[in-house]
Amino acid sequence: MAFRPHNSQERIIHRLKISQGNLEKIIEMTKNQVYCIDIMHQIKALERALQETGNVLLENHLKICMTEAIVKGKKNEAINEIMRVFKKSS
């Protein structure tokens, strides 16, 4: 039976543990001088796992933090905060 996280924090921790497992595998593969392409496949899996973690965090932020900021009249500050994160990644 697959693990089914109940809330955002559990989903985030679950995703981070997946990423941790991917990273541990990459380190072990590198130590064992596994074929480079196989290591690259694992690196791509790690990147996807981290991207999905970021997506879960963003979704949670938009649903909770952004909503609270709008209610408090701080919409522009909240938008600017999110935009700074996206500008760092481009």
C-alpha positions in Angstrom: 0.0 0.0 0.0 1.4 3.4 -1.0 2.0 6.2 1.5 -0.6 8.9 1.2 0.4 12.2 2.9 -2.5 13.9 4.6 -1.4 17.5 4.5 1.1 19.8 2.8 3.8 19.4 5.4 3.6 15.6 5.1 3.7 15.9 1.3 6.7 18.2 1.5 8.6 16.0 3.9 7.7 12.9 1.8 9.1 14.6 -1.4 12.2 15.7 0.4 12.9 12.2 1.6 12.5 11.0 -2.0 15.1 13.6 -3.0 17.4 12.5 -0.2 17.2 8.9 -1.4 18.0 10.0 -5.0 21.0 12.0 -3.7 22.3 9.1 -1.6 22.0 6.8 -4.6 23.9 9.3 -6.8 26.7 9.5 -4.3 26.9 5.7 -4.0 26.9 5.3 -7.8 29.7 7.9 -8.1 31.8 6.2 -5.5 31.3 2.9 -7.3 32.2 4.5 -10.7 28.9 3.6 -12.3 28.4 4.5 -15.9 28.1 8.3 -16.3 24.8 8.1 -18.2 23.2 6.1 -15.4 24.3 8.7 -12.9 22.9 11.4 -15.1 19.5 9.6 -15.1 19.5 9.7 -11.3 20.5 13.4 -11.3 17.5 14.1 -13.6 15.2 12.1 -11.2 16.6 14.2 -8.3 15.9 17.4 -10.2 12.3 16.3 -10.9 11.8 15.4 -7.2 13.1 18.8 -6.0 10.9 20.5 -8.7 7.9 18.7 -7.4 8.7 19.7 -3.8 8.9 23.3 -5.0 5.5 22.9 -6.7 4.0 21.6 -3.5 5.5 24.5 -1.5 4.3 27.1 -4.0 0.8 25.6 -4.0 0.7 25.7 -0.2 2.0 29.2 -0.2 -0.6 30.4 -2.6 -3.5 28.7 -0.8 -2.6 29.8 2.7 0.0 32.6 2.9 -1.1 34.5 -0.2 -4.7 34.3 0.8 -3.9 35.7 4.2 -1.8 38.5 2.7 -4.7 39.5 0.4 -7.1 39.5 3.4 -4.7 41.7 5.3 -4.4 44.1 2.4 -0.8 43.1 1.6 -1.4 41.7 -1.9 1.4 43.7 -3.6 4.0 42.7 -1.0 3.1 39.1 -1.4 3.2 39.2 -5.2 6.6 40.9 -5.0 7.9 38.2 -2.7 6.9 35.4 -5.1 8.3 37.3 -8.0 11.7 37.6 -6.3 11.8 33.8 -6.0 11.0 33.3 -9.7 13.5 35.9 -10.8 16.3 33.9 -8.9 15.4 30.8 -10.8 15.6 32.3 -14.3 
